């Protein structure tokens, strides 16, 4: 049966969701809302949506499924708006917010007396790019797509959404909304605070020690990459998950104090154990398994410091979709650097490994 899907927010996430739906359900009608006329125009030109509007109220009554892919505060405002509309019976409403407790609570409060189904959602994928122009049908491939059920979630709500979103090729999982926010406070929200704090500290330090900026590479670069994230989004995330984030900050303070004490006491064995425990803990985490949160596939190539070596490798990979390219120099003095090539799926990774191994004598390693 043909369905009508309404996606509010035609940016990277909303646009990519629309493309994934169309991949497996080309007969479904997809309507879109976006405040920006330019994004609406791009979404229509790229065929991401069939119709688009700048008035959120306009298409809501037509939809069998409504997906709110807008900032957290706006998501809650739209839930309030939906409470006052005449919607289709048993319509499914979901969102794409990075925090879930406030959104689920709002839905349970404002939509409780309506004949609707609601489940919170969090597609755990992203990009430094934004807008409808950046929408990518493969954005969510192998990434976790989290559902946080509510009191308004029916017996088949989630299974219907999994069918609708099958073209995203994501990995669906369910978790309680409050537990979701506790977990993401540790592995996502707090790390962004830490990255920005490190940059603030380094920036101030560089005022008196100018070589700080020049030597900032390797581990420092990798740890602070996410400090370039969009400030407005992260402000909203922290404020909507403040209790859990503050707990993580306090916990980390005590851990830093403990390490400082070990250093002050010159306790060599304890310091060694501190690093060894961190090393083993990381090795045991799903960071090292495919289908983890980032769900990228990395290939490492030992390359000599020669002119055009990177261009040569890229030429060999013509036609392969690369997610990222990075040179890991780690301030080393040897003659080889490490070229890190990141792919979205295993097929492209394996093809790249085979081609580079066959056409060069460089050492190639899969992460």
C-alpha positions as CSV (number, residue, x, y, z in Angstrom):
1,X,0.0,0.0,0.0
2,X,1.3,3.4,-0.9
3,X,2.1,5.6,2.0
4,X,2.6,9.4,2.5
5,X,5.7,10.3,4.5
6,X,6.2,13.8,5.8
7,X,9.8,14.8,6.8
8,X,10.2,18.1,8.6
9,X,13.7,19.3,8.1
10,X,15.4,18.7,4.8
11,X,19.0,19.0,5.9
12,X,21.7,16.3,5.9
13,X,19.8,13.9,8.2
14,X,16.2,14.5,7.0
15,X,17.3,14.5,3.3
16,X,19.3,11.3,3.7
17,X,16.4,9.6,5.4
18,X,14.1,10.6,2.5
19,X,16.6,9.2,0.0
20,X,16.8,5.9,1.9
21,X,13.0,5.6,2.0
22,X,12.8,6.2,-1.7
23,X,15.4,3.5,-2.4
24,X,13.3,0.7,-1.0
25,X,9.9,2.3,-1.4
26,X,9.9,4.2,-4.7
27,X,6.1,4.3,-4.7
28,X,5.8,6.2,-1.4
29,X,5.0,9.9,-1.6
30,X,7.5,12.0,0.3
31,X,6.5,15.5,1.4
32,X,9.0,17.8,3.0
33,X,9.1,20.9,5.2
34,X,12.0,23.3,5.5
35,X,12.1,26.9,6.5
36,X,14.8,27.7,4.0
37,X,13.6,28.2,0.5
38,X,17.0,27.2,-0.9
39,X,16.9,23.8,0.8
40,X,13.4,23.2,-0.4
41,X,14.6,24.0,-4.0
42,X,17.6,21.7,-3.7
43,X,15.5,18.9,-2.3
44,X,13.0,19.1,-5.1
45,X,15.7,19.4,-7.8
46,X,17.5,16.3,-6.4
47,X,14.3,14.4,-6.2
48,X,14.7,13.9,-2.4
49,X,11.0,14.9,-1.9
50,X,8.0,15.0,-4.2
51,X,6.6,18.2,-2.7
52,X,8.0,20.8,-0.3
53,X,6.5,23.5,1.9
54,X,7.7,26.3,4.2
55,X,4.6,25.9,6.3
56,X,4.9,23.0,8.7
57,X,1.1,22.8,9.3
58,X,0.3,22.4,5.6
59,X,1.3,18.7,5.0
60,X,0.9,17.2,8.5
61,X,-2.7,16.1,8.0
62,X,-1.8,14.2,4.8
63,X,0.9,12.0,6.4
64,X,0.9,8.3,7.5
65,X,4.3,8.9,9.0
66,X,5.8,12.2,10.3
67,X,9.5,12.4,10.9
68,X,10.8,15.5,12.8
69,X,14.4,16.1,11.7
70,X,14.8,19.5,13.2
71,X,16.7,20.9,16.3
72,X,15.6,19.6,19.7
73,X,13.7,22.7,20.8
74,X,11.9,22.9,17.4
75,X,11.1,19.2,17.6
76,X,9.3,19.8,20.9
77,X,7.5,22.9,19.5
78,X,6.3,20.9,16.5
79,X,5.0,18.1,18.8
80,X,3.0,20.8,20.5
81,X,1.7,22.0,17.1
82,X,0.8,18.5,16.1
83,X,-1.3,18.1,19.3
84,X,-3.7,20.8,17.9
85,X,-4.0,19.4,14.4
86,X,-6.4,16.9,12.8
87,X,-4.1,14.1,11.8
88,X,-4.7,10.7,10.2
89,X,-5.9,8.0,12.6
90,X,-3.0,6.0,14.1
91,X,-0.3,8.2,12.3
92,X,3.2,7.3,13.3
93,X,5.3,10.3,14.6
94,X,9.0,10.0,15.3
95,X,12.1,12.3,15.4
96,X,15.8,12.3,14.8
97,X,17.1,14.2,17.8
98,X,20.4,13.5,19.6
99,X,18.8,13.5,23.0
100,X,15.7,11.6,23.8
101,X,14.2,12.1,27.3
102,X,12.8,15.6,26.8
103,X,11.4,14.7,23.4
104,X,9.7,11.5,24.5
105,X,8.4,13.3,27.6
106,X,6.9,16.1,25.4
107,X,5.2,13.5,23.1
108,X,3.7,11.6,26.1
109,X,2.5,14.9,27.5
110,X,1.0,16.7,24.5
111,X,0.0,13.8,22.3
112,X,-1.5,11.5,25.0
113,X,-5.2,12.1,24.1
114,X,-4.7,11.6,20.3
115,X,-4.9,8.5,18.2
116,X,-1.2,8.5,17.3
117,X,1.8,6.3,17.7
118,X,5.1,7.9,18.8
119,X,8.6,6.5,19.2
120,X,11.8,8.5,19.7
121,X,14.6,8.0,17.2
122,X,18.3,8.8,16.9
123,X,20.1,7.9,13.7
124,X,23.8,7.9,14.9
125,X,25.5,9.2,11.8
126,X,26.6,12.5,10.5
127,X,29.0,14.5,8.5
128,X,30.8,17.9,8.6
129,X,28.6,18.8,5.6
130,X,25.1,20.2,6.0
131,X,21.9,21.0,4.1
132,X,19.9,19.2,1.5
133,X,22.9,19.4,-0.9
134,X,24.8,17.1,1.4
135,X,22.1,14.4,1.7
136,X,23.5,11.0,1.0
137,X,21.5,7.8,0.6
138,X,24.4,5.8,2.1
139,X,24.9,8.1,5.2
140,X,23.4,5.6,7.6
141,X,24.8,2.4,6.2
142,X,25.9,0.1,9.0
143,X,25.3,2.9,11.6
144,X,23.1,2.4,14.6
145,X,19.5,3.8,14.2
146,X,18.2,3.9,17.8
147,X,14.5,3.7,18.8
148,X,13.4,4.9,22.2
149,X,9.9,3.6,22.9
150,X,7.3,5.7,24.7
151,X,3.9,5.0,26.3
152,X,2.5,5.9,22.8
153,X,4.5,3.2,21.0
154,X,2.2,0.5,19.7
155,X,3.0,-3.2,19.2
156,X,3.9,-2.7,15.5
157,X,5.1,0.9,15.6
158,X,8.8,0.0,15.5
159,X,8.5,-2.8,13.0
160,X,6.6,-0.6,10.7
161,X,9.4,2.1,11.0
162,X,12.1,-0.6,10.4
163,X,10.3,-1.5,7.2
164,X,9.9,2.1,6.1
165,X,13.6,2.8,6.8
166,X,15.0,-0.5,5.4
167,X,16.6,1.4,2.5
168,X,18.9,3.2,5.0
169,X,20.8,-0.1,5.5
170,X,21.2,0.9,9.2
171,X,21.3,-1.3,12.3
172,X,18.2,-0.8,14.3
173,X,18.3,-1.1,18.1
174,X,15.9,-0.2,21.0
175,X,16.8,1.4,24.3
176,X,15.1,3.4,27.0
177,X,15.1,7.1,26.4
178,X,16.8,8.0,29.8
179,X,19.4,5.2,29.3
180,X,20.1,6.5,25.8
181,X,20.8,10.0,27.2
182,X,23.1,8.6,30.0
183,X,25.1,6.5,27.5
184,X,25.5,9.3,24.9
185,X,26.5,11.7,27.6
186,X,29.6,9.6,28.1
187,X,30.5,8.6,24.6
188,X,29.3,11.7,22.7
189,X,28.3,14.7,24.7
190,X,31.1,14.9,27.2
191,X,33.9,14.2,24.6
192,X,32.7,17.3,22.7
193,X,33.2,19.3,25.9
194,X,36.6,17.8,26.4
195,X,37.7,18.5,22.8
196,X,36.6,22.2,23.0
197,X,38.2,22.5,26.5
198,X,41.5,21.2,25.1
199,X,41.4,23.6,22.2
200,X,40.7,26.5,24.6
201,X,43.6,25.5,26.8
202,X,46.0,25.0,23.9
203,X,44.9,28.4,22.4
204,X,45.7,30.2,25.6
205,X,48.9,28.3,26.1
206,X,50.1,29.2,22.6
207,X,50.0,32.9,23.4
208,X,53.2,32.4,25.5
209,X,54.4,29.2,23.8
210,X,54.0,29.8,20.1
211,X,55.3,26.5,19.0
212,X,52.2,24.8,20.5
213,X,50.3,25.5,17.3
214,X,53.0,24.2,15.1
215,X,53.5,20.9,17.0
216,X,49.8,20.2,17.4
217,X,49.4,17.0,15.3
218,X,48.9,13.3,15.8
219,X,47.0,12.5,18.9
220,X,46.1,16.1,19.7
221,X,44.6,16.5,16.3
222,X,42.6,13.4,16.5
223,X,41.3,14.1,20.0
224,X,40.2,17.7,19.1
225,X,38.7,17.1,15.6
226,X,35.1,17.3,17.0
227,X,35.8,20.7,18.4
228,X,34.9,22.0,14.9
229,X,31.3,20.8,15.4
230,X,28.4,23.3,15.0
231,X,28.0,25.3,18.3
232,X,24.2,25.8,18.1
233,X,23.5,22.1,17.9
234,X,25.8,21.2,20.8
235,X,24.5,23.9,23.0
236,X,21.0,22.5,22.6
237,X,22.3,18.9,23.2
238,X,24.0,19.8,26.5
239,X,21.1,21.8,27.8
240,X,18.7,19.0,27.0
241,X,20.8,16.4,28.8
242,X,22.4,18.6,31.4
243,X,22.1,16.2,34.4
244,X,23.9,13.3,32.8
245,X,26.6,15.6,31.3
246,X,27.3,17.3,34.6
247,X,27.7,13.8,36.2
248,X,30.2,12.9,33.6
249,X,32.1,16.2,34.2
250,X,32.3,15.6,38.0
251,X,33.4,12.0,37.4
252,X,36.2,13.1,35.1
253,X,37.4,15.7,37.5
254,X,38.0,13.1,40.2
255,X,39.8,10.9,37.7
256,X,42.1,13.7,36.7
257,X,42.8,14.4,40.4
258,X,43.7,10.7,40.9
259,X,46.2,10.8,38.0
260,X,47.7,14.1,39.3
261,X,48.3,12.4,42.6
262,X,50.0,9.4,41.1
263,X,52.3,11.8,39.1
264,X,53.0,13.9,42.3
265,X,53.9,10.7,44.2
266,X,56.0,9.5,41.3
267,X,54.2,6.1,41.5
268,X,55.7,4.5,38.4
269,X,53.8,1.2,38.7
270,X,50.4,2.9,39.2
271,X,51.0,5.2,36.2
272,X,51.9,2.3,34.0
273,X,48.7,0.4,35.2
274,X,46.7,3.5,34.4
275,X,47.8,3.6,30.8
276,X,47.6,-0.2,30.5
277,X,44.0,-0.3,31.8
278,X,43.1,2.4,29.3
279,X,44.7,0.5,26.4
280,X,43.0,-2.7,27.3
281,X,39.6,-1.1,27.8
282,X,39.7,0.5,24.4
283,X,40.7,-2.7,22.7
284,X,37.7,-4.4,24.3
285,X,35.2,-1.8,23.1
286,X,33.2,-1.9,19.9
287,X,35.3,0.9,18.5
288,X,37.3,-2.0,17.0
289,X,34.3,-3.8,15.6
290,X,32.4,-3.0,12.4
291,X,28.9,-1.6,13.0
292,X,30.1,0.5,15.9
293,X,28.8,4.0,16.1
294,X,30.9,5.5,13.4
295,X,30.6,2.4,11.2
296,X,33.5,3.4,9.0
297,X,36.1,1.0,7.4
298,X,39.7,2.1,7.6
299,X,42.7,1.1,5.5
300,X,46.2,2.0,6.5
301,X,48.9,2.3,3.9
302,X,52.6,2.8,4.7
303,X,53.8,5.3,2.1
304,X,57.3,6.8,1.5
305,X,57.8,10.6,1.6
306,X,57.8,10.9,-2.2
307,X,56.2,13.4,-4.5
308,X,52.8,12.4,-5.9
309,X,52.5,9.2,-3.8
310,X,49.1,10.1,-2.5
311,X,47.9,11.1,-6.0
312,X,49.1,7.8,-7.3
313,X,47.0,5.8,-4.7
314,X,43.9,8.0,-5.3
315,X,44.2,7.3,-9.1
316,X,44.2,3.6,-8.3
317,X,41.0,4.1,-6.4
318,X,39.1,6.0,-9.0
319,X,35.5,5.0,-8.9
320,X,35.6,4.0,-5.2
321,X,33.7,6.2,-2.7
322,X,36.0,7.5,0.0
323,X,34.7,9.0,3.2
324,X,38.0,10.5,4.4
325,X,41.7,10.7,3.7
326,X,44.3,11.5,6.4
327,X,48.0,11.3,6.8
328,X,49.1,10.1,10.2
329,X,52.6,11.5,10.7
330,X,52.7,11.3,14.5
331,X,55.7,13.6,14.4
332,X,57.9,10.6,13.5
333,X,61.3,10.8,12.0
334,X,61.2,7.6,9.9
335,X,60.9,7.8,6.1
336,X,57.4,6.4,5.9
337,X,54.1,8.0,6.8
338,X,50.8,6.3,7.2
339,X,48.0,7.1,4.8
340,X,44.6,6.4,6.4
341,X,41.8,5.8,3.9
342,X,38.2,5.6,5.3
343,X,35.4,3.9,3.4
344,X,31.7,3.5,4.2
345,X,31.4,-0.2,3.4
346,X,33.4,-3.4,3.5
347,X,33.1,-3.9,-0.3
348,X,35.0,-0.7,-1.1
349,X,37.5,-1.4,1.6
350,X,38.3,-4.9,0.2
351,X,38.5,-3.6,-3.3
352,X,41.0,-0.8,-2.2
353,X,43.1,-3.3,-0.3
354,X,43.4,-5.6,-3.3
355,X,44.1,-2.8,-5.8
356,X,46.8,-1.1,-3.7
357,X,48.4,-4.4,-2.8
358,X,48.5,-5.5,-6.5
359,X,49.7,-2.3,-8.0
360,X,52.2,-1.1,-5.4
361,X,54.7,-2.6,-2.9
362,X,53.3,-0.6,0.0
363,X,52.3,-2.3,3.2
364,X,48.5,-2.3,3.5
365,X,46.7,-3.0,6.7
366,X,43.0,-3.2,7.5
367,X,42.0,-1.7,10.9
